């Protein structure tokens, strides 16, 4: 059963969008979809590193959605693409989207972000409490937007549940996408050893 499903689904070509807050498991989901049989839209410009050793699966043109660079979306139908949650509202309304929205414990997200910043010798300049408040408000805005889009449906995917019981979570993803996917290959992508910032 879907945890959250907004909008409506149509049996016509659609773009599979992977989204969520930073460090919520979006790269892992992109790799799972690729293993399952859905080709990703990516350019390989951002290469794997210690924070994401299996790759980021990003496409630089996505970052220009708010600048009007949307021509590439037509070629994304039938494929998957990672879009940060702040840019979802700039997706052109001409196409159908099914969004796999990664949800993760906020404390774990903040811990993972802090580790990434530390690896880059940077500081956020914002307290954890402030970030939590901003993220909660942002999530409300995202769901509010999705609920108003007749061409968009969304499924929450819990990162923590996915790592603890991947085979139990895959059926709802397959049903949501209406695809024949290689679930065994998808499950093999999940690496519990990369679950390094757990809530205490």
GUPAFI-437003 format. One record per atom (N, C-alpha, C, O): y, x, z. Coordinates in steps of 0.1 Angstrom, whole numbers, padded with zeros to 4 digits, always signed. Atoms other than C-alpha are relative to their C-alpha. Layout:
residues N
YXZ...
This chain:
residues 200
-0012+0008+0000+0000+0000+0000+0012+0009+0000+0013+0019+0007-0012-0008+0001+0034+0013-0009+0008+0000+0013+0010-0011+0018-0008+0000-0012+0055+0024+0020+0014-0006-0003+0019-0014+0006-0012+0006+0004+0087+0015+0002+0000-0001-0015-0003+0008-0022+0000+0002+0015+0090+0000-0033+0011-0009-0003+0012-0021+0001-0012+0007+0003+0123-0011-0046+0000-0002-0016-0006+0004-0023-0002+0002+0014+0133-0025-0080-0012-0007-0006-0019-0015+0001+0011+0007+0006+0107-0036-0105-0007+0010-0010+0000+0020-0014+0008-0009+0009+0080-0019-0126-0002-0007-0013-0004-0019-0014+0002+0005+0014+0077-0023-0164-0011+0008-0006-0011+0021-0005+0010-0008+0007+0048-0013-0185+0006+0005-0013+0003-0001-0024-0006-0006+0011+0068+0008-0209+0002+0015+0004+0002+0018+0015-0002-0014-0003+0075+0045-0212+0011+0002+0011+0021-0005+0012-0009-0003-0011+0092+0059-0181+0000+0015+0004-0009+0022+0000-0001-0013-0005+0103+0091-0165-0004+0001+0014+0000-0007+0023+0005-0002-0014+0085+0103-0134+0010+0010+0007+0011+0021+0002-0010-0008-0006+0112+0116-0111-0005+0004+0014-0010-0005+0022+0004-0004-0013+0104+0137-0080+0013+0004+0007+0021+0012+0002-0013-0002-0007+0133+0137-0054-0003+0000+0015-0014-0002+0019+0001-0001-0014+0140+0140-0018+0011+0010+0006+0018+0016-0002-0009-0009-0006+0161+0160+0007-0005+0015-0003-0017+0017-0006+0005-0014+0002+0160+0199+0003-0011+0003+0010-0010-0001+0022+0011-0005-0008+0128+0214+0016-0009-0011+0005-0014-0010+0016+0008+0012-0004+0110+0181+0017-0014+0000-0007-0022-0010-0006+0012+0000+0007+0081+0191-0006+0000-0004-0014-0010-0007-0020-0002+0004+0014+0095+0183-0040-0007+0009-0010-0014+0005-0019+0006-0010+0009+0082+0215-0056-0015-0002+0000-0022-0001-0010+0014+0002-0002+0047+0209-0042-0004-0013-0008-0015-0012-0015+0004+0012+0008+0047+0174-0057+0001+0002-0015-0008-0003-0022+0000-0003+0015+0058+0186-0091-0012+0008-0004-0018+0005-0015+0012-0008+0004+0029+0211-0091-0012-0009+0001-0021-0007-0008+0011+0010-0001+0005+0183-0080+0000-0008-0013-0011-0010-0018+0000+0009+0012+0016+0161-0109-0004+0008-0012-0011+0003-0021+0005-0008+0011+0012+0190-0133-0015+0002+0000-0021+0001-0011+0015-0001-0001-0023+0196-0121-0007-0013-0003-0018-0012-0009+0006+0013+0002-0030+0159-0123+0001-0004-0015-0007-0013-0019-0001+0003+0014-0020+0158-0160+0013-0005-0005+0014-0009-0017-0013+0004+0004+0017+0150-0161+0009+0013-0003+0011+0020+0007-0007-0012+0003+0037+0177-0179+0014+0000+0007+0021-0010+0007-0013-0001-0007+0068+0189-0160+0011+0004-0010+0009+0012-0019-0012-0005+0006+0103+0193-0174+0006+0011+0009+0010+0009+0020-0005-0011-0008+0113+0228-0162+0003+0011-0010-0001+0011-0021-0004-0011+0008+0128+0260-0175-0004+0014+0005-0003+0024-0001+0004-0013-0006+0115+0287-0151+0011+0010+0003+0008+0021+0006-0011-0009-0004+0149+0301-0145+0000+0004+0014+0002+0016+0018+0002-0003-0014+0145+0299-0108-0014+0004+0003-0023-0005+0002+0013-0005-0002+0115+0320-0101-0006-0001+0014+0002-0003+0023+0006+0001-0014+0090+0318-0072+0005+0011+0009+0008+0022+0004-0004-0010-0010+0100+0336-0040-0008-0003+0013-0017-0011+0013+0007+0002-0012+0089+0338-0004+0001-0014+0006-0007-0018+0013-0003+0013-0005+0104+0304+0003-0008-0011-0008-0013-0021-0002+0008+0009+0009+0086+0287-0026-0009+0009-0009-0007+0011-0021+0009-0010+0007+0057+0311-0036-0007-0006-0012-0012+0001-0021+0006+0007+0011+0043+0285-0060+0009-0005-0011+0005-0012-0020-0010+0004+0010+0075+0279-0079+0009-0012+0004+0005-0020+0012-0010+0011-0003+0105+0256-0078-0001-0012-0009+0004-0023-0006+0001+0011+0009+0098+0235-0109+0014-0007-0003+0015-0019-0003-0013+0006+0002+0135+0231-0116+0004+0001-0015-0001+0009-0023-0005+0001+0013+0154+0223-0148+0015+0001+0002+0021-0009+0007-0014-0002-0003+0190+0237-0148+0009-0012-0005+0019-0014+0001-0009+0011+0006+0204+0208-0170+0001-0012+0010+0010-0019+0009-0001+0011-0010+0196+0184-0142+0012+0001+0009+0018-0009+0012-0012-0003-0009+0224+0200-0122+0013-0005-0007+0024-0005-0001-0012+0004+0007+0248+0188-0149+0000-0015-0003+0008-0020-0011+0000+0015+0002+0239+0151-0147+0013-0006+0003+0018-0015-0004-0012+0006-0004+0271+0143-0129+0012+0004-0010+0023-0001-0009-0010-0004+0010+0290+0161-0158-0003-0007-0013+0005-0005-0023+0003+0008+0012+0274+0138-0183-0011+0006-0009-0013+0001-0020+0011-0005+0008+0246+0160-0196-0013-0008+0002-0020-0005+0011+0012+0009-0002+0219+0133-0200-0008+0000-0013-0018-0008-0013+0007+0001+0013+0207+0139-0236-0015+0004+0002-0023-0001-0006+0013-0004-0002+0176+0156-0223-0010-0010+0006-0022-0009+0005+0008+0010-0007+0164+0126-0204-0010-0008-0010-0021-0011-0006+0008+0007+0010+0150+0109-0236-0014+0008-0001-0024+0001-0003+0012-0008+0002+0125+0138-0239-0009+0001+0013-0020+0006+0013+0007+0000-0013+0115+0134-0202-0009-0012+0002-0017-0012+0011+0009+0011-0001+0097+0101-0208-0014+0004-0002-0018+0012-0011+0014-0004+0000+0061+0105-0201-0003+0013+0008-0014+0018+0009+0001-0013-0007+0068+0137-0181+0006-0002+0014+0011-0013+0018-0006+0000-0014+0080+0146-0146+0012+0010+0000+0012+0020-0007-0012-0008-0001+0113+0161-0136+0005-0001+0015+0005-0012+0021-0005+0000-0014+0128+0171-0102+0015-0002-0001+0022+0005-0007-0015+0003-0001+0162+0156-0094+0004-0001+0014-0002-0009+0022-0005+0001-0013+0180+0162-0062+0005-0013+0003+0011-0020-0006-0003+0014-0003+0187+0130-0044+0015-0003-0002+0018-0015-0006-0015+0002+0002+0225+0134-0047+0003-0003-0014+0014-0009-0017-0003+0001+0014+0222+0133-0085-0008-0012-0006-0006-0015-0018+0008+0011+0006+0198+0103-0089+0009-0011-0006+0006-0016-0016-0008+0010+0005+0227+0079-0094+0007+0003-0014+0013-0006-0020-0006-0004+0013+0238+0098-0125-0010-0001-0011-0007+0002-0023+0010+0002+0010+0205+0091-0143+0004-0011-0009+0008-0022-0004-0005+0011+0009+0214+0071-0175-0009-0013+0001-0021-0012+0003+0006+0013-0002+0205+0034-0172-0009-0004-0012-0015-0015-0012+0007+0004+0012+0189+0034-0207-0015+0002+0001-0023-0003-0007+0014-0003-0001+0155+0045-0194-0006-0005+0013+0002-0009+0023+0007+0004-0012+0129+0035-0168-0004+0012+0008-0008+0022+0002+0003-0011-0009+0123+0057-0138-0009-0005+0011-0007-0016+0017+0008+0002-0012+0096+0059-0112+0002+0012+0009-0002+0023+0005-0003-0011-0008+0107+0080-0083-0010+0002+0011-0012-0007+0019+0008-0004-0012+0084+0098-0059+0010+0007+0009+0014+0018+0007-0010-0005-0009+0107+0103-0030-0007+0006+0012-0013-0001+0020+0006-0008-0011+0095+0130-0006+0007-0002+0013+0019+0000+0014-0005+0002-0014+0100+0122+0031-0006+0010+0009-0019+0012+0009+0005-0009-0009+0096+0148+0058+0008+0000+0013+0020-0004+0013-0007+0000-0013+0104+0151+0095+0013+0008-0001+0013+0019-0006-0013-0006+0001+0141+0159+0097+0001+0014+0007+0007+0023+0002+0000-0012-0007+0136+0186+0123-0007+0011-0008-0003+0023-0008+0007-0009+0008+0111+0203+0100+0009+0004-0012+0009+0016-0016-0009-0003+0011+0135+0201+0071+0011+0010+0004+0014+0020-0003-0011-0009-0005+0163+0217+0092-0006+0014+0003+0001+0024+0000+0006-0013-0003+0139+0244+0104-0003+0008-0013+0000+0020-0014+0004-0007+0013+0128+0252+0068+0013+0005-0007+0013+0016-0013-0013-0005+0006+0164+0253+0056+0006+0012+0007+0011+0021+0000-0005-0011-0008+0174+0276+0084-0007+0013-0004-0001+0023-0004+0008-0011+0004+0146+0299+0075+0004+0005-0014+0005+0017-0016-0004-0004+0014+0156+0299+0038+0014+0007+0001+0016+0018-0006-0013-0006-0001+0192+0307+0047-0001+0014+0007+0006+0023+0003+0002-0012-0007+0181+0334+0071-0005+0011-0010-0001+0022-0010+0005-0009+0010+0161+0350+0042+0010+0004-0010+0009+0015-0015-0011-0004+0009+0192+0350+0021+0012+0005+0007+0023+0008+0001-0010-0005-0008+0213+0362+0050+0013-0008-0001+0024-0003-0003-0011+0010+0001+0235+0331+0049+0000-0009+0012-0010-0010+0019-0001+0009-0011+0247+0306+0075+0005-0014-0006+0012-0014-0015-0003+0014+0005+0250+0268+0070+0014-0004+0004+0021-0011-0003-0013+0004-0005+0282+0264+0091+0001-0014+0005+0011-0019+0009+0000+0014-0005+0271+0229+0101-0011-0001+0010-0022+0005+0009+0010+0001-0011+0252+0220+0133-0011-0009-0005-0010-0017-0014+0011+0008+0003+0218+0204+0132+0003-0015+0001-0001-0023-0007-0003+0014-0003+0231+0172+0147+0009-0006-0011+0007-0017-0016-0009+0005+0011+0258+0169+0120-0008-0002-0013-0007-0011-0020+0008+0001+0012+0233+0176+0092-0010-0012+0001-0011-0020-0009+0009+0011-0001+0209+0150+0106+0008-0013-0003+0003-0022-0010-0008+0012+0002+0237+0124+0106+0003-0002-0015+0003-0013-0020-0003+0000+0014+0247+0133+0071-0012-0004-0009-0011-0012-0018+0012+0003+0008+0211+0132+0058-0004-0015+0002-0008-0022-0008+0003+0014-0002+0205+0098+0074+0009-0010-0008+0004-0019-0014-0009+0008+0007+0236+0083+0059-0003+0002-0015-0002-0008-0022+0003-0002+0014+0227+0099+0025-0012-0008-0004-0012-0014-0015+0012+0007+0003+0192+0084+0026+0003-0015-0001-0002-0022-0010-0004+0014+0001+0207+0049+0032+0007-0003-0013+0005-0013-0019-0007+0001+0013+0230+0054+0002-0010+0000-0011-0008-0008-0021+0010-0002+0011+0201+0065-0020-0008-0013-0001-0010-0019-0012+0008+0012+0001+0179+0035-0011+0009-0012-0004+0004-0021-0011-0009+0011+0005+0209+0011-0015+0002+0001-0014+0002-0010-0021-0002-0002+0014+0215+0025-0049-0013-0004-0008-0012-0012-0018+0013+0004+0006+0178+0022-0059-0002-0015-0001-0006-0020-0011+0002+0015-0002+0177-0014-0047+0008-0008-0010+0004-0019-0013-0009+0007+0010+0204-0023-0072-0003+0003-0014+0004-0002-0023+0003-0004+0013+0188-0007-0102-0012-0007-0006-0023-0004+0000+0012+0007+0005+0165-0029-0123-0009+0009-0008-0021+0005-0010+0008-0009+0008+0152+0001-0142-0006+0011+0009-0012+0021+0003+0005-0011-0009+0142+0021-0111-0009-0006+0011-0007-0016+0017+0008+0003-0011+0113+0019-0087-0002+0013+0008-0001+0024+0003+0001-0012-0009+0107+0042-0057-0012-0002+0009-0015-0012+0014+0011-0001-0010+0077+0052-0036+0003+0011+0009+0005+0023+0005-0001-0011-0010+0082+0071-0004-0014+0007+0001-0024+0001+0002+0012-0009-0002+0057+0100-0001+0002+0008+0012+0011+0017+0012-0002-0007-0012+0054+0114+0034-0007+0014-0001-0019+0015-0002+0005-0014+0001+0050+0152+0032-0010+0003+0011-0020+0009+0008+0009-0004-0011+0034+0155+0066-0013-0007-0001-0024-0001+0001+0013+0007+0002+0008+0128+0058-0008+0006-0012-0020+0007-0012+0007-0005+0012+0001+0144+0024-0007+0013+0004-0018+0015-0001+0006-0012-0004-0007+0177+0041-0012-0002+0009-0022+0005+0008+0011+0003-0009-0029+0162+0067-0011-0008-0006-0023-0007-0001+0011+0009+0006-0048+0137+0045+0004-0002-0015+0007-0013-0018-0004+0001+0014-0041+0144+0008-0008-0011-0007-0002-0018-0015+0008+0010+0007-0070+0123-0005+0003-0014+0004+0001-0023-0004-0003+0013-0005-0059+0094+0016+0014-0005-0006+0016-0017-0006-0013+0004+0005-0024+0095+0001+0001-0001-0015+0009-0008-0021-0001+0000+0015-0032+0101-0036-0002-0014-0006+0005-0016-0017+0001+0013+0007-0044+0065-0044+0013-0007-0002+0014-0013-0013-0012+0008+0002-0010+0050-0038+0009+0007-0011+0017+0000-0018-0008-0007+0010+0006+0077-0060-0005-0003-0014+0003-0006-0023+0006+0003+0013-0018+0071-0088+0003-0015-0004+0006-0018-0016-0003+0014+0002-0013+0033-0085+0014-0002-0004+0017-0009-0013-0014+0001+0003+0024+0037-0085+0004+0004-0014+0012-0002-0021-0003-0006+0013+0025+0058-0116-0008-0007-0011-0005-0006-0023+0008+0007+0010-0001+0036-0133-0007+0010-0010-0008+0006-0022+0005-0011+0009-0017+0068-0147-0014+0003+0004-0019+0001+0015+0013-0005-0003-0051+0083-0150+0002+0015+0003+0004+0023-0006-0003-0014-0004-0047+0115-0130-0012+0007+0006-0021+0000+0011+0011-0008-0006-0070+0143-0119+0003+0002+0015+0010+0012+0018-0004+0000-0014-0068+0136-0082-0006+0013+0007+0000+0018+0017+0006-0012-0007-0092+0165-0073+0009+0012-0003+0011+0020+0006-0009-0011+0003-0069+0190-0091+0013-0001+0008+0018+0009+0012-0012+0003-0008-0039+0174-0074-0002+0005+0014+0007+0011+0020+0003-0003-0014-0055+0178-0040-0001+0015+0002+0003+0020+0013+0001-0014-0002-0063+0214-0046+0013+0008+0000+0013+0019+0004-0013-0007+0000-0026+0222-0050+0005+0001+0014+0012+0011+0017-0005+0000-0014-0019+0213-0014-0006+0011+0008-0018+0013+0010+0004-0012-0008-0020+0245+0007+0006-0001+0014+0018+0002+0016-0005+0001-0014-0017+0239+0045+0006+0013+0005+0013+0012+0014-0005-0013-0005-0010+0276+0049+0015+0001-0003+0022+0009+0004-0015+0000+0003+0025+0269+0034+0007-0010+0009+0020-0011+0008-0007+0009-0010+0032+0243+0062+0004+0009+0012-0003+0010+0022-0004-0011-0009+0052+0269+0081+0011-0005+0010+0014+0003+0020-0011+0004-0009+0080+0248+0098-0004-0014+0005+0001-0024+0001+0005+0013-0005+0063+0221+0119+0009-0005+0011+0015+0003+0019-0008+0006-0012+0080+0197+0143-0008+0003+0012-0021+0003+0012+0007-0003-0013+0072+0206+0179+0001-0012+0009-0005-0012+0020
